[in-house]
Amino acid sequence: IVLTQSPGTLSLSPGERATLSCRASQSVSSSYLAWYQKKPGQAPRLLIYGASNRATGIPDRFSGGGSGTDFTLTISRLEPEDSAVYYCHQYGSSAPWTFGQGTKVEI
Amino acid sequence: EVQLVESGGDLIQPGGSLRLSCAVSGLTATTNYMSWVRQAPGKGLEWVSVRYNGGKTYYADSVKGRFTISTDSSTNTLLLQMSSLRVEDTAVYYCVRGGGNYYAGYFDYWGQGILVTVSS
């Protein structure tokens, strides 16, 4: 399954809302879709799993939604520390499991 | 607290071999689904391999036949044996808990990553 993320880059101001899109080339079984945050020099951090479930310790500013082939990650009130690249990942198919190419959020 | 600590990264010539290790604490590598994920310089994330808790393994097409994932239960370590290395294998390799096409197939615990550089 190929995941296509858009936009490539999102430039916003603190306090604004960010909406990131992840589109799959075929339906993602059981909404097995996750989102990760990746900052330079750091390991990726799991934000969302099962399309809409926040991982432990993730602020409620982060929310996920969607099903089938269209998924979104929303950051409701951007903070400077949210500057990062965000990746979606599907684990609903047989191997190989795939990531999107990433969306860079600049604040 | 779960900790995953990779080691073994190096500068290696094309065609060479290298073994990465991931020291696992806070969980048992052999009873979890454990994966390797990599990120080439300036590129996105790429899943490389998974070892299921029953021992079954899967590989990305790009490394199939060249990489082998395994665990050492005596030291609670995840291993990745890499051979016939190519320039395009250059990446930061992450040891990760997770993988598989089931409800918990996401990657929740990550190591800090280790750099493998394949170059002549």
Boltz contact constraints between the chains, C-beta under 6 A:
constraints:
  - contact:
      token1: [A, 34]
      token2: [B, 106]
      max_distance: 6.0
  - contact:
      token1: [A, 43]
      token2: [B, 110]
      max_distance: 6.0
  - contact:
      token1: [A, 43]
      token2: [B, 112]
      max_distance: 6.0
  - contact:
      token1: [A, 43]
      token2: [B, 113]
      max_distance: 6.0
  - contact:
      token1: [A, 44]
      token2: [B, 110]
      max_distance: 6.0
  - contact:
      token1: [A, 46]
      token2: [B, 108]
      max_distance: 6.0
  - contact:
      token1: [A, 49]
      token2: [B, 106]
      max_distance: 6.0
  - contact:
      token1: [A, 87]
      token2: [B, 45]
      max_distance: 6.0
  - contact:
      token1: [A, 91]
      token2: [B, 101]
      max_distance: 6.0
  - contact:
      token1: [A, 91]
      token2: [B, 105]
      max_distance: 6.0
  - contact:
      token1: [A, 92]
      token2: [B, 101]
      max_distance: 6.0
  - contact:
      token1: [A, 93]
      token2: [B, 101]
      max_distance: 6.0
  - contact:
      token1: [A, 94]
      token2: [B, 101]
      max_distance: 6.0
  - contact:
      token1: [A, 95]
      token2: [B, 58]
      max_distance: 6.0
  - contact:
      token1: [A, 96]
      token2: [B, 60]
      max_distance: 6.0
  - contact:
      token1: [A, 97]
      token2: [B, 47]
      max_distance: 6.0
  - contact:
      token1: [A, 99]
      token2: [B, 44]
      max_distance: 6.0
  - contact:
      token1: [A, 99]
      token2: [B, 45]
      max_distance: 6.0
  - contact:
      token1: [A, 101]
      token2: [B, 44]
      max_distance: 6.0
  - contact:
      token1: [A, 102]
      token2: [B, 44]
      max_distance: 6.0
